[in-house]
Each structure stands twice: as structure tokens, then as C-alpha cells.
Amino acid sequence: MNAPTEKKFRDPSLVDCGGGRRLEQLGGVLVDRPLPQAGLRCAFPAIWREAGAVYRPKASHATVALHDGTGGLQGVDGPRGHRGASRLARPAGEWELKSDLPQPWCVELPLEAATLRLEVRPAPSGQIGIFLEQLAQWQWLQRVTLRGCVVLSLFAHSGAATLAMAAAGATVVHVDASKPAIALARRNAEASGLAAASIRWVCEDARTFISRQLRRGTHFDGAVLDPPSWGHGPKGQAFAIDRDLLPLLGDIGRLLGVGKSQARTGPVLLTCHSIGWHPSRLHDTLATVLPSGRIESGPLTCTDAAGRTLEMGSYARQCPIP
């Protein structure tokens, strides 16, 4: 198969994958990093030599999680709750970076109401702070979010979901347990022209925050969450998705007023990358909390330049109910 020219690559996009690795176009730079589920053959092997950033894991180093609640930032800025495949860890490694990388290094995501500008931040975990498989969900959030609604964004990472809803006119409460992740999300908001948007930034354990809002009788119109497989908050609060997700969703349902009214003006979106949490399981779990209204579910996917689609997680979601 002939390799496409670099000018034809969508940016950002998954360009190629194979041999347990992926090649992405991000802000004008080709990035080569691991992807365990990419057991295919590379479609365009020659183009990989043009990578401007290459991540190479080192098995002899201390391990860090496949994903973490900062989009992979915990290895840079201190301990953080872990994301990904139920305690499956990836060896820490090193990035080989060309000296002429753009500064700041950002990707642009055009939405209907705004263009999000997100910083690419390579971390020792191999993560970059951006999850391309979530792009369709960010676009959906921007489309269905109603102006003036108040939405809770939990495990909010580098803030793309938060910014998509803020661009649509929502008030968003952005909660993440990592100070570096909060700082990155705020920089992304400023770069996206949303520094003055109605966003409240909260650095706190998600369950601690939810418990306090329940005691205060706070109401939210919608909620978005991307929980880790397991992790810990800033004060050592342990989280395990198999144990804690359903109780957490139950508390979120109370904040949304489920059972008190059929109407809800904000979206609900649940995503995860955890082994065993396939779309039907996410659907059934969310349905126990949202008994009214249609729930959509499916895989989080990326399609490369050869037209091959990889599943990289799951989602379940519900539109606002007028």
C-alpha cells in the first residue's frame, strides 16, 4: 500500500498502527508510541521514520499505569490515581523528541461553537494528555449541551469535555484530584479562548466532592465522568471502578434529581478504558441510575489512514431530557 503524503493526514488523527504501536498526527508532529491492542501489520511502514516524537518503554524502570487521571501526567508531577486496564501497568520509559518541536505544542479540534486548542504534553507513562478516541464524545457534548445548564465534569483530566460544554454555554464544575491536570486544563481553556467561560476549577477527590454537594443539597443538570480503573485522591482516598463506580453513579443521580423530575437539561456521559467494562456493561450500569430516557452506548474508536478501526474503550450516554 502506498503511504499517503504527510499533507493528507488529518490533524489530529491516528495515521497508522501495528506491532503494538500507533502513529498519530498531532499538531503537525508525527508521534510514535505504544498501543498494546494494535496487533495488526503497519499499513505504511516507511512513514514511521518521519516521527518527530517516539516513546520507548523501559522494562527495567518502575512501572506506571496505562492511563491515569491526568491523561498520563502523574509520572511528571507526582503521584496520581491510575487509569486503564485494572492494574495493568506499563513500564516507565523515555521520549525521543526532535529539537524543533513547536512551542507550545498544541492540537486544534474544531467544534461547532468553538475551536479547542489542547496542549500536547508527553509524559513518562507514554501518555500525551489527549485521547483521540474521545473526540466524537466531545463533539456530541458540544452539540447537545444546552446554554445555561450546570454540568459536573468528574475525573476531568486535561479538560476537553469541560471546554466543549463551556463553549456551548454551560456552567461547568471541573473536578480532578491532580493539581498538574487542573493547571493543564486551565491553560487549555485560555488557549481555546475560554478563559472567561463559566468554569469552576476544583482539585479534589471526586467522591469527597460529591458527598459534600449532597450534604449541601446542590443540584446539577448533567454529569460527565471518565473514571479510572483504580487510583487514589490527593489524600490517599482509594478508588476501584469495579467496587466504587455504581455507588458513585447513585450519588450523581441524586445530585441530578433523578426520581424527582423527568426533565433534565444537561447531558450525561460515562466513558472508561477498563478491561471488562464493555459498552453493554456501561449501558446497563448507567440504566440503573437513569431509568428514564434512551441510553446510547458503544465503543470508543479511532480509525487510521488505511481505514482500520480500533476499539480503545467504551461509552454510555444520555441526551438532555426537556
PAZAPA-4460 file (N, C-alpha, C; in steps of 0.05 Angstrom, whole numbers, plus 32768, in hexadecimal, padded with zeros to 4 digits):
% residues 322
    n_x    n_y    n_z   ca_x   ca_y   ca_z    c_x    c_y    c_z   seq   type   mol
   8011   7FE8   8000   8000   8000   8000   8012   8019   8000     1      M     A
   800C   802C   7FEF   801B   8044   7FEE   8016   8056   8006     2      N     A
   802B   8062   8011   8027   8073   8028   801B   808E   801F     3      A     A
   8008   8098   802E   7FFE   80B3   8028   8013   80C8   802E     4      P     A
   8012   80DE   8021   8024   80F3   8028   801B   8100   8042     5      T     A
   802E   810C   8050   8028   8117   806A   8013   812D   8068     6      E     A
   8012   813B   8051   7FFE   8150   804E   7FE2   8146   804F     7      K     A
   7FDE   812C   8049   7FC3   8121   8047   7FB9   8117   8063     8      K     A
   7FCA   8116   8076   7FC2   810C   8091   7FAF   8121   809D     9      F     A
   7F99   8117   80A8   7F89   8128   80B9   7F99   812E   80D2    10      R     A
   7F94   8145   80DE   7FA4   814D   80F6   7F90   8158   810A    11      D     A
   7F8C   814B   8121   7F99   8133   812A   7F8C   811A   811E    12      P     A
   7F9B   8104   811C   7F90   80EB   8113   7FA3   80D4   8119    13      S     A
   7F98   80BC   8119   7FA8   80A3   8119   7FB0   809D   80FC    14      L     A
   7FCA   809E   80F6   7FD3   809A   80DB   7FD6   807D   80D5    15      V     A
   7FE3   806D   80E7   7FE9   8051   80E2   7FEC   8043   80FC    16      D     A
   7FEB   8029   80FC   7FEE   8019   8114   7FF8   7FFD   810C    17      C     A
   8004   7FF0   811F   800E   7FD5   811A   8025   7FCE   812C    18      G     A
   8028   7FB4   8131   803E   7FAB   8142   803D   7FB5   815E    19      G     A
   8025   7FBB   8168   8023   7FC5   8183   8029   7FE3   8186    20      G     A
   8029   7FF2   8170   802F   800E   8171   801B   801E   815F    21      R     A
   801A   8038   8163   8009   8049   8154   8019   8062   814A    22      R     A
   8011   806C   8133   801D   8085   8128   8008   8099   8125    23      L     A
   800A   80AF   8133   7FF6   80C4   8133   8001   80DE   8128    24      E     A
   7FEF   80ED   811B   7FF6   8108   8112   7FEA   811B   8126    25      Q     A
   7FFB   812A   8134   7FF3   813C   814A   8001   8157   8147    26      L     A
   7FF2   816B   8140   7FFD   8186   813F   8014   8188   812B    27      G     A
   8013   817A   8115   8028   817B   8101   803F   8168   8106    28      G     A
   803D   8158   811B   8053   8145   8122   8048   8129   8122    29      V     A
   8058   8117   8115   8051   80FA   8117   805C   80EF   8131    30      L     A
   804B   80E1   8140   8051   80D6   815A   804F   80B8   8159    31      V     A
   8064   80AA   8161   8065   808D   8161   8066   8084   817E    32      D     A
   8052   8075   8187   8051   806C   81A3   8042   8052   81A4    33      R     A
   8044   8043   81BB   8037   8029   81BD   8019   8029   81BD    34      P     A
   800D   8014   81B2   7FF1   800E   81B3   7FEE   7FF0   81B4    35      L     A
   7FEB   7FE4   81CC   7FEC   7FC7   81CE   7FD8   7FB8   81BC    36      P     A
   7FC0   7FC4   81B8   7FAC   7FB6   81A8   7FB1   7FB7   818A    37      Q     A
   7FC6   7FC5   8181   7FCB   7FC8   8165   7FDC   7FB0   815B    38      A     A
   7FCF   7F99   8159   7FDC   7F81   8150   7FDC   7F7D   8132    39      G     A
   7FD8   7F93   8123   7FD7   7F92   8106   7FF2   7F95   80FA    40      L     A
   7FF4   7F93   80E0   800C   7F9B   80D2   800A   7FB8   80CB    41      R     A
   8021   7FC6   80CC   8021   7FE3   80C4   8019   7FE5   80A7    42      C     A
   8007   7FF8   80A1   7FFE   7FFD   8086   8012   800D   8076    43      A     A
   8020   801F   8084   8033   8032   8076   804D   8032   8085    44      F     A
   805D   801C   8084   8075   801A   8094   8089   8030   808F    45      P     A
   808B   803A   8077   80A0   804E   8071   809B   8068   807F    46      A     A
   8082   806F   8084   807C   8089   808F   8084   808B   80AC    47      I     A
   8088   8074   80BA   808F   8075   80D6   80AA   8082   80DB    48      W     A
   80BB   8081   80C7   80D6   808E   80CA   80D4   80AC   80CC    49      R     A
   80BD   80B7   80C5   80BA   80D4   80C7   80B0   80DE   80E2    50      E     A
   80AD   80CC   80F5   80A3   80D3   8110   80B5   80E8   811D    51      A     A
   80A8   80FD   8128   80B7   8111   8136   80B8   810D   8154    52      G     A
   80A8   80FA   815E   80A8   80F3   817A   80A3   80D5   817C    53      A     A
   80B5   80C7   818A   80B3   80AA   818C   80B6   80A2   81AA    54      V     A
   80A3   8093   81B3   80A4   8089   81CF   80AD   806C   81D0    55      Y     A
   80C2   8067   81E0   80CC   804C   81E3   80CC   8044   8200    56      R     A
   80BB   8030   8207   80B9   8027   8223   80D2   8018   822B    57      P     A
   80D8   8019   8245   80EF   800B   8250   80E5   7FF8   8265    58      K     A
   80E7   7FDE   8260   80DC   7FCA   8272   80EA   7FCA   828D    59      A     A
   8103   7FD4   828E   8112   7FD3   82A7   810B   7FEA   82BA    60      S     A
   80FB   7FFD   82B0   80F4   8014   82C0   80DB   800E   82D0    61      H     A
   80D6   801F   82E4   80BD   801C   82F4   80A5   8020   82E1    62      A     A
   8090   8011   82E7   8079   8012   82D5   8066   8028   82DD    63      T     A
   8058   8032   82C8   8042   8045   82CC   802A   803B   82BD    64      V     A
   8013   8047   82C3   7FFA   803B   82B8   7FF7   8041   829A    65      A     A
   7FE7   8030   828E   7FE0   8033   8271   7FD5   804E   826B    66      L     A
   7FC2   8057   827C   7FB7   8072   827B   7FB4   807B   8297    67      H     A
   7FB5   8095   829C   7FAF   809E   82B7   7F9C   80B6   82B5    68      D     A
   7F94   80BF   82CC   7F7F   80D4   82CC   7F88   80EF   82C2    69      G     A
   7FA1   80F2   82BB   7FAB   810B   82B0   7FB0   8109   8292    70      T     A
   7FA8   80F4   8285   7FB0   80EF   826A   7FCD   80E8   8269    71      G     A
   7FD7   80D9   827D   7FF2   80D0   827D   8006   80E2   828A    72      G     A
   7FFD   80F6   8299   8010   810A   82A4   801C   8103   82BF    73      L     A
   8013   80ED   82CB   801C   80E8   82E6   8039   80E2   82E8    74      Q     A
   8046   80D7   82D3   8062   80D2   82D5   8073   80EB   82D4    75      G     A
   8067   8101   82CA   8076   811A   82C9   8073   812A   82E2    76      V     A
   805C   812B   82ED   8056   813E   8303   804F   8131   831D    77      D     A
   8053   8118   8320   804E   810B   833A   8039   80F6   8338    78      G     A
   8033   80E8   834F   8020   80D2   834F   8004   80DB   8346    79      P     A
   7FF6   80C8   833A   7FDB   80CE   8330   7FCC   80B4   832D    80      R     A
   7FB2   80B6   832F   7FA1   809E   832B   7FA5   8092   830F    81      G     A
   7FA3   8078   830D   7FA9   806A   82F4   7F91   8064   82E4    82      H     A
   7F95   8064   82CA   7F7F   805D   82B7   7F88   8045   82A7    83      R     A
   7F75   8039   8298   7F7D   8024   8286   7F75   8009   828F    84      G     A
   7F84   7FF5   8287   7F7C   7FD9   8288   7F81   7FCD   82A4    85      A     A
   7F6F   7FD2   82B6   7F6E   7FC4   82D0   7F89   7FBC   82DB    86      S     A
   7F99   7FD0   82E2   7FB3   7FCD   82EE   7FC8   7FC2   82DA    87      R     A
   7FC2   7FC0   82C0   7FD6   7FBA   82AD   7FE7   7FD3   82AA    88      L     A
   8002   7FD0   82AD   8013   7FE7   82AC   8025   7FE6   8294    89      A     A
   802F   7FFD   828C   8041   7FFF   8276   805C   8009   8281    90      R     A
   8072   7FFD   8278   808C   8007   8283   8090   8024   827D    91      P     A
   809D   8032   8290   80A5   804D   828A   80B9   804D   8274    92      A     A
   80BB   8062   8265   80CD   8063   824F   80D7   807F   8249    93      G     A
   80E0   8083   8230   80EB   809C   8229   80E0   80A5   820E    94      E     A
   80DE   80BF   820A   80D6   80CA   81F1   80EE   80D4   81E2    95      W     A
   80EF   80CE   81C8   8103   80D9   81B6   80F5   80EF   81A7    96      E     A
   80FD   8108   81AC   80EF   811F   81A1   8102   812F   8190    97      L     A
   80F8   8137   8178   8108   8149   8167   8109   8165   8173    98      K     A
   811F   8172   816F   8123   818C   817C   8112   81A2   8170    99      S     A
   8107   819D   8158   80F7   81B1   814A   80D9   81AE   814E   100      D     A
   80D1   81A0   8164   80B4   819D   816A   80A8   81B9   816F   101      L     A
   808F   81BD   8167   8083   81D7   816C   8080   81DD   818A   102      P     A
   8083   81F6   8191   807F   81FF   81AC   806D   8217   81AD   103      Q     A
   8055   8216   81B9   804B   81FE   81C5   8042   81EA   81B0   104      P     A
   8041   81D0   81B8   8039   81BB   81A6   801C   81B5   81AB   105      W     A
   800B   81BC   8198   7FEE   81BA   819C   7FE0   81AD   8184   106      C     A
   7FC9   81A1   8189   7FB7   8198   8173   7F9E   81A9   8174   107      V     A
   7F92   81AC   815D   7F79   81BB   815B   7F62   81A8   8153   108      E     A
   7F4C   81AA   8162   7F35   819A   815D   7F1D   81AC   8157   109      L     A
   7F16   81AE   813E   7EFF   81C0   8136   7EE5   81B3   813E   110      P     A
   7ED6   81C1   814F   7EBA   81B9   8156   7EA7   81CE   8149   111      L     A
   7E8E   81C9   814D   7E7A   81DB   8140   7E7B   81F7   814C   112      E     A
   7E7F   81F9   8167   7E7E   8212   8174   7E99   821F   8179   113      A     A
   7EAE   820F   8176   7EC9   821A   817D   7EDE   8206   8172   114      A     A
   7EF7   820F   8172   7F0D   81FE   816C   7F1D   81FA   8186   115      T     A
   7F1F   81E2   818F   7F2E   81DC   81A7   7F4C   81DA   819F   116      L     A
   7F5C   81E5   81B0   7F79   81E4   81AC   7F85   81D7   81C5   117      R     A
   7F8F   81BE   81C1   7F98   81AE   81D8   7FB6   81A9   81D6   118      L     A
   7FC3   81AC   81ED   7FE0   81A8   81EF   7FE7   818B   81EE   119      E     A
   7FFB   8184   81DD   8006   8169   81DD   801C   8168   81F1   120      V     A
   801A   8156   8205   802E   8155   821A   8038   8138   821E   121      R     A
   804E   8131   8212   8059   8115   8215   8061   8110   8232   122      P     A
   8059   80F9   823C   805F   80F2   8258   806E   80D7   8259   123      A     A
   807C   80D1   826F   808B   80B8   8271   807A   809F   826E   124      P     A
   8060   80A1   8271   804E   808A   826D   8049   8084   8250   125      S     A
   8051   8096   823E   804B   8093   8222   8032   80A1   8219   126      G     A
   8023   80AD   822C   800B   80BC   8226   8013   80D9   821E   127      Q     A
   8000   80E7   8212   8005   8102   8207   7FF0   8116   8210   128      I     A
   7FDD   810E   8221   7FC9   8121   822B   7FB1   8124   8218   129      G     A
   7FB0   8115   8202   7F9B   8117   81EF   7F92   80FA   81E7   130      I     A
   7F78   80F5   81E6   7F6E   80DB   81DF   7F5D   80DE   81C6   131      F     A
   7F68   80D7   81AF   7F5A   80DB   8195   7F41   80CA   8193   132      L     A
   7F40   80B3   81A1   7F28   80A3   81A0   7F0F   80B0   81AD   133      E     A
   7F14   80C6   81BC   7EFF   80D5   81C9   7EF4   80EC   81B7   134      Q     A
   7F00   80F0   81A0   7EF8   8108   8190   7EDB   8108   8189   135      L     A
   7ED0   80F1   8181   7EB3   80F0   817A   7EA2   80F7   8192   136      A     A
   7EAB   80F0   81AB   7E9B   80F7   81C3   7E9C   8115   81C8   137      Q     A
   7EB3   8121   81C5   7EB5   813E   81C9   7EA4   814D   81B5   138      W     A
   7EA3   8143   819C   7E92   8150   8188   7E74   814C   818F   139      Q     A
   7E6D   8135   819A   7E51   8130   81A2   7E4A   8142   81B9   140      W     A
   7E5C   8145   81CD   7E56   8156   81E4   7E51   8173   81DA   141      L     A
   7E61   817D   81C8   7E5E   8198   81BF   7E43   819B   81B0   142      Q     A
   7E3A   8187   81A2   7E21   8188   8193   7E09   8188   81A5   143      R     A
   7E09   8177   81BA   7DF0   8172   81C9   7DEE   8183   81E2   144      V     A
   7E04   818F   81EB   7E04   819F   8204   7DF4   81B8   8200   145      T     A
   7DE1   81BE   8212   7DD0   81D5   8210   7DDC   81ED   821F   146      L     A
   7DDA   8204   8213   7DE5   821C   8220   7DD7   8221   823B   147      R     A
   7DE7   8227   824F   7DDD   822D   8269   7DDB   8216   827C   148      G     A
   7DDF   81FD   8272   7DDE   81E6   8285   7DF7   81E5   8295   149      C     A
   7DF6   81D7   82AC   7E0D   81D4   82BE   7E15   81B7   82BE   150      V     A
   7E2D   81B1   82B5   7E36   8196   82B1   7E4F   8190   82C2   151      V     A
   7E50   8178   82CD   7E66   816E   82DD   7E79   815E   82CB   152      L     A
   7E93   8165   82CB   7EA7   8156   82BC   7EBB   814A   82CF   153      S     A
   7EB9   812F   82D2   7EC9   8120   82E6   7EE0   8111   82D8   154      L     A
   7EF6   810D   82E7   7F0E   8101   82DB   7F14   810F   82C1   155      F     A
   7F15   812A   82C2   7F13   813B   82AA   7F2D   813F   829B   156      A     A
   7F43   8135   82A6   7F5C   8134   8297   7F64   814F   828B   157      H     A
   7F6B   814F   8271   7F75   8168   8265   7F5F   817A   825A   158      S     A
   7F46   8172   825F   7F30   8185   825C   7F21   8187   8242   159      G     A
   7F26   8175   822F   7F18   8177   8215   7EFA   8176   8217   160      A     A
   7EF0   8163   8227   7ED3   8161   822B   7EC8   817A   8238   161      A     A
   7ED6   8184   824C   7ECE   819C   825A   7ECC   81B4   8246   162      T     A
   7EE0   81B6   8236   7EE1   81CD   8223   7ECC   81CB   820D   163      L     A
   7EC6   81B2   8204   7EB1   81AE   81F0   7E96   81B8   81FB   164      A     A
   7E90   81B2   8215   7E77   81BA   8220   7E77   81D8   8226   165      M     A
   7E8D   81E2   8230   7E8F   81FF   8235   7E8C   820F   821C   166      A     A
   7E96   8205   8205   7E93   8213   81EC   7E76   8214   81E3   167      A     A
   7E67   8200   81EC   7E4A   81FF   81E5   7E39   8211   81F7   168      A     A
   7E46   821D   820B   7E38   8230   821D   7E30   8224   8238   169      G     A
   7E3B   820D   823F   7E35   8201   8259   7E47   820D   826F   170      A     A
   7E3D   820B   8287   7E4F   820F   829F   7E59   81F4   82A6   171      T     A
   7E74   81F1   82A9   7E80   81D7   82AD   7E90   81D8   82C7   172      V     A
   7E8C   81C3   82D8   7E9D   81BF   82EF   7EB0   81A9   82E9   173      V     A
   7EC9   81B0   82E6   7EDF   819E   82DC   7EEE   8194   82F5   174      H     A
   7EEC   8179   82F9   7EF8   816D   8311   7F0D   8158   8309   175      V     A
   7F25   815C   8313   7F3A   8148   8310   7F4C   8149   8328   176      D     A
   7F57   8132   8330   7F67   8130   8348   7F84   8138   8344   177      A     A
   7F8C   813F   832C   7FA8   8146   8326   7FAB   8163   8321   178      S     A
   7FBD   8171   8330   7FC3   818D   832B   7FCF   8191   830F   179      K     A
   7FE2   8180   8306   7FED   8184   82EB   7FD7   8182   82D6   180      P     A
   7FC4   816F   82D9   7FAF   816D   82C6   7F9D   8185   82C5   181      A     A
   7F97   8190   82DD   7F87   81A9   82DE   7F95   81BF   82D0   182      I     A
   7FAF   81C2   82D5   7FBF   81D7   82C9   7FBF   81D4   82AA   183      A     A
   7FC2   81BC   82A1   7FC1   81B7   8284   7FA6   81BE   8278   184      L     A
   7F91   81B6   8285   7F76   81BC   827C   7F71   81DA   827A   185      A     A
   7F7B   81E9   828E   7F78   8206   828E   7F88   8213   8277   186      R     A
   7FA0   8208   8271   7FAF   8212   825A   7FA0   820C   8240   187      R     A
   7F94   81F4   823F   7F84   81EE   8227   7F6C   8200   8223   188      N     A
   7F60   8207   823A   7F49   821A   8238   7F52   8235   822E   189      A     A
   7F69   823F   8238   7F73   8259   822E   7F7A   8258   8211   190      E     A
   7F88   8242   8209   7F90   823F   81ED   7F78   823D   81DA   191      A     A
   7F62   8232   81E5   7F4A   822F   81D5   7F37   8247   81D5   192      S     A
   7F40   825D   81E1   7F30   8275   81E3   7F19   8272   81F6   193      G     A
   7F1C   8260   820A   7F06   825B   821D   7F0F   8262   823A   194      L     A
   7F23   8273   823D   7F2D   827A   8257   7F17   8288   8268   195      A     A
   7F05   8296   825B   7EEF   82A4   8269   7ED5   8294   826A   196      A     A
   7ED6   827B   8260   7EBE   826A   8260   7EB6   8264   827D   197      A     A
   7E9E   825B   8280   7E93   8255   829B   7E9C   8239   82A4   198      S     A
   7EB5   8237   82AD   7EC1   821E   82B6   7ECB   8221   82D2   199      I     A
   7EC4   820F   82E4   7ECE   820F   82FF   7EE2   81F8   8300   200      R     A
   7EFB   81FE   8308   7F10   81EA   8309   7F14   81E0   8325   201      W     A
   7F11   81C5   8329   7F12   81B9   8344   7F27   81A3   8344   202      V     A
   7F3B   81A5   8355   7F4F   8190   8358   7F48   8180   8371   203      C     A
   7F3B   8169   836D   7F31   8159   8383   7F2A   813D   837A   204      E     A
   7F2A   812B   838C   7F20   8110   8387   7F02   8111   837F   205      D     A
   7EFB   8102   836A   7EE0   8104   835F   7ECB   80FD   8374   206      A     A
   7ECF   80E7   8383   7EBA   80DE   8396   7EB8   80F1   83AD   207      R     A
   7ECF   80FD   83B6   7ECE   8111   83CB   7EBD   8129   83C2   208      T     A
   7EC2   8132   83AA   7EB3   8149   83A0   7E96   8143   839E   209      F     A
   7E8F   812B   8393   7E73   8124   8390   7E65   8123   83AB   210      I     A
   7E72   8117   83BF   7E66   8115   83D9   7E60   8130   83E5   211      S     A
   7E72   8143   83E2   7E6D   815E   83EC   7E56   816B   83DD   212      R     A
   7E54   8168   83C3   7E3E   8174   83B4   7E23   8168   83BC   213      Q     A
   7E23   814E   83C3   7E0A   8141   83CC   7E01   814D   83E7   214      L     A
   7E14   8152   83F9   7E0E   815E   8413   7E03   817A   840F   215      R     A
   7E0D   8188   83FB   7E04   81A4   83F7   7DEA   81A5   83E7   216      R     A
   7DE2   818F   83DC   7DCA   818F   83CB   7DCD   819C   83B0   217      G     A
   7DE6   819B   83A6   7DEC   81A6   838B   7DDE   8196   8375   218      T     A
   7DD5   81A4   8361   7DC9   8197   8349   7DDA   819C   8331   219      H     A
   7DDD   8187   8320   7DEA   818A   8306   7DD7   8180   82F1   220      F     A
   7DDA   818B   82D9   7DC9   8184   82C2   7DD4   816D   82B2   221      D     A
   7DEE   8168   82B4   7DFA   8152   82A5   7E15   814B   82B1   222      G     A
   7E21   8135   82A7   7E3A   812C   82B3   7E4A   811D   829D   223      A     A
   7E64   8121   829E   7E76   8113   828C   7E8C   8107   829D   224      V     A
   7E93   80ED   8299   7EA8   80E1   82A9   7EB7   80CC   8299   225      L     A
   7ED1   80CB   829D   7EE3   80B8   8290   7EF4   80AB   82A6   226      D     A
   7EE8   8099   82B6   7EF6   808F   82CE   7F0D   807C   82C7   227      P     A
   7F21   807C   82D9   7F38   806A   82D6   7F30   804D   82DE   228      P     A
   7F41   803A   82D6   7F3D   801F   82DF   7F42   801D   82FD   229      S     A
   7F57   802B   8306   7F5C   802D   8323   7F6E   8045   8327   230      W     A
   7F6E   8050   833F   7F7E   8067   8343   7F7B   8071   8360   231      G     A
   7F86   8089   8365   7F84   8095   837F   7F82   80B3   837C   232      H     A
   7F75   80C0   838F   7F72   80DD   838F   7F8A   80EA   839D   233      G     A
   7F8A   8104   83A0   7FA0   8113   83AB   7FA6   810C   83C8   234      P     A
   7F92   8101   83D6   7F96   80FA   83F2   7F96   80DB   83F5   235      K     A
   7F9C   80CD   83E0   7F9E   80B0   83E1   7F84   80A1   83DE   236      G     A
   7F6E   80AF   83D7   7F55   80A1   83D4   7F56   808D   83BD   237      Q     A
   7F50   8074   83C4   7F52   805E   83AF   7F39   805E   839E   238      A     A
   7F3D   8058   8385   7F27   8054   8372   7F2C   803C   8361   239      F     A
   7F17   802A   835F   7F18   8013   834D   7EFE   8013   833D   240      A     A
   7F00   8012   8323   7EE8   8015   8313   7ED4   7FFE   8318   241      I     A
   7EDD   7FE6   831C   7ECB   7FCF   8320   7EBC   7FD2   833A   242      D     A
   7EC8   7FDF   834E   7EBB   7FE2   8368   7EAC   7FFC   836B   243      R     A
   7EB7   8011   835F   7EAD   802C   8366   7E9D   803A   8351   244      D     A
   7E9C   8030   8338   7E8E   803F   8323   7E70   8040   8328   245      L     A
   7E63   802A   832E   7E46   802A   8332   7E3E   803C   8349   246      L     A
   7E4A   803A   8361   7E43   804D   8376   7E47   806A   836E   247      P     A
   7E5D   8070   8360   7E62   808B   8357   7E4C   8095   8344   248      L     A
   7E44   8084   8331   7E2F   808B   831F   7E14   808F   832E   249      L     A
   7E0F   807F   8342   7DF7   8083   8352   7DF7   809F   835F   250      G     A
   7E0D   80A7   836A   7E0F   80C2   8376   7E0C   80D8   8361   251      D     A
   7E18   80D3   8349   7E14   80E7   8334   7DF7   80E9   832C   252      I     A
   7DE9   80D2   832B   7DCD   80D2   8325   7DBD   80E3   8338   253      G     A
   7DC4   80E2   8351   7DB7   80F3   8366   7DBC   8111   8360   254      R     A
   7DD5   8117   8359   7DDB   8133   8352   7DCC   813D   833A   255      L     A
   7DC6   812A   8327   7DB6   8131   830F   7D98   8132   8314   256      L     A
   7D90   812A   832C   7D73   812A   8332   7D64   8113   8325   257      G     A
   7D72   80FD   831F   7D65   80E6   8313   7D4F   80DC   8325   258      V     A
   7D37   80D8   831A   7D20   80CF   832A   7D0E   80E6   8333   259      G     A
   7D19   80FE   8334   7D09   8115   833C   7CFC   8123   8324   260      K     A
   7D09   8121   830D   7CFF   812D   82F4   7D08   811E   82DC   261      S     A
   7CF8   811C   82C8   7CFF   810F   82AF   7D11   8120   829E   262      Q     A
   7D11   813A   82A2   7D20   814C   8292   7D3D   814F   829C   263      A     A
   7D50   8153   8289   7D6C   8158   8290   7D78   8167   8279   264      R     A
   7D83   817F   827E   7D8C   8190   8268   7DA9   818B   8260   265      T     A
   7DB8   817A   826E   7DD4   8175   8268   7DD8   8158   825F   266      G     A
   7DEF   8153   8250   7DF5   8138   8247   7E01   8127   825E   267      P     A
   7E00   810D   825A   7E0E   80FA   826B   7E20   80E9   8259   268      V     A
   7E3A   80E8   8260   7E4D   80D8   8250   7E5F   80C9   8263   269      L     A
   7E61   80AF   825F   7E73   809E   826E   7E85   8090   825B   270      L     A
   7EA0   8093   825E   7EB3   8085   824D   7EC8   8078   825F   271      T     A
   7ED4   8063   8254   7EEA   8056   8263   7EFB   8045   824F   272      C     A
   7F13   803E   8259   7F26   802E   8249   7F2D   8015   8257   273      H     A
   7F1C   800C   826A   7F23   7FF6   827C   7F1B   7FDB   8270   274      S     A
   7F2C   7FC7   8274   7F26   7FAC   826B   7F0D   7FA2   8278   275      I     A
   7EFB   7F96   8269   7EE2   7F8B   8274   7ECB   7F9F   8273   276      G     A
   7ED1   7FB8   826E   7EBC   7FCC   826D   7EB5   7FD2   8250   277      W     A
   7EA8   7FBF   8243   7EA0   7FC1   8227   7E87   7FD2   8225   278      H     A
   7E7F   7FDB   820D   7E68   7FED   820A   7E4E   7FE3   8217   279      P     A
   7E48   7FC9   8215   7E2F   7FC0   8220   7E30   7FC1   823F   280      S     A
   7E47   7FBD   824A   7E49   7FBF   8268   7E46   7FDC   8270   281      R     A
   7E52   7FEE   8262   7E4F   800A   8269   7E32   8013   8265   282      L     A
   7E25   8009   8250   7E09   8010   824B   7DF8   8007   8262   283      H     A
   7DFB   7FEE   826A   7DEA   7FE3   8280   7DF0   7FF1   829A   284      D     A
   7E09   7FF8   829F   7E10   8006   82B8   7E03   8021   82B9   285      T     A
   7E05   8030   82A3   7DF9   804B   82A2   7DDB   8049   82A4   286      L     A
   7DCF   8034   8298   7DB2   8031   8299   7DA7   802D   82B5   287      A     A
   7DB7   8022   82C7   7DAE   801F   82E2   7DAB   8039   82F0   288      T     A
   7DB9   804E   82E6   7DB8   8068   82F3   7DA5   807B   82E3   289      V     A
   7DA3   8076   82C9   7D91   8087   82B8   7D7C   8076   82AC   290      L     A
   7D67   806F   82BB   7D53   805C   82B1   7D41   8068   829B   291      P     A
   7D40   8082   8298   7D30   808F   8284   7D42   809A   826D   292      S     A
   7D37   8098   8255   7D46   80A3   823E   7D58   808E   8231   293      G     A
   7D5E   8093   8218   7D6E   8080   8208   7D8B   8084   820D   294      R     A
   7D99   806E   8212   7DB6   806E   8216   7DC4   8062   81FD   295      I     A
   7DD7   8070   81F3   7DE7   8066   81DD   7E02   805C   81E8   296      E     A
   7E0D   8048   81DB   7E27   803D   81E4   7E36   8032   81CC   297      S     A
   7E50   8030   81CF   7E60   8026   81B9   7E7E   8027   81C0   298      G     A
   7E8F   801F   81AE   7EAC   8020   81B3   7EB7   803C   81AD   299      P     A
   7ECD   8043   81BB   7EDD   805A   81B4   7EF1   8050   819F   300      L     A
   7EF1   805D   8188   7F01   8053   8172   7F12   8068   8165   301      T     A
   7F27   805F   8157   7F37   806F   8146   7F3A   8060   812B   302      C     A
   7F39   806E   8115   7F3D   8063   80FB   7F56   806E   80EE   303      T     A
   7F68   805D   80E5   7F81   8067   80DA   7F7E   806E   80BC   304      D     A
   7F94   8077   80B0   7F93   8081   8094   7F8E   806A   8080   305      A     A
   7F91   8051   8089   7F8B   803A   8078   7F6E   8031   807B   306      A     A
   7F5F   803F   808C   7F43   8038   8090   7F3D   8023   80A5   307      G     A
   7F52   801B   80B4   7F4F   8007   80C9   7F46   8014   80E3   308      R     A
   7F32   8008   80F0   7F28   8014   8109   7F2F   8003   8121   309      T     A
   7F3A   8010   8135   7F41   8003   814E   7F2F   800C   8164   310      L     A
   7F26   7FF9   8175   7F16   7FFF   818C   7F29   8004   81A4   311      E     A
   7F25   801B   81B2   7F38   8023   81C6   7F2A   802B   81E0   312      M     A
   7F11   8022   81E4   7F02   8028   81FC   7EE5   8026   81F6   313      G     A
   7ED4   802F   8209   7EB7   802E   8206   7EAA   8047   8210   314      S     A
   7E92   804C   8206   7E82   8063   8210   7E65   805B   8213   315      Y     A
   7E57   8069   8225   7E3A   8068   8227   7E31   8085   822C   316      A     A
   7E1B   808D   8220   7E14   80AA   8222   7DF6   80AD   821F   317      R     A
   7DEC   80C4   8229   7DD0   80CB   8226   7DCE   80E9   8221   318      Q     A
   7DBE   80F0   820D   7DBA   810C   8206   7DA9   8119   821C   319      C     A
   7DAA   8134   821C   7D98   8142   822E   7D7B   813A   8229   320      P     A
   7D6B   813A   823E   7D4E   8133   823C   7D3E   814C   8242   321      I     A
   7D33   8159   822D   7D24   8173   8231   7D0C   816F   8244   322      P     A
***
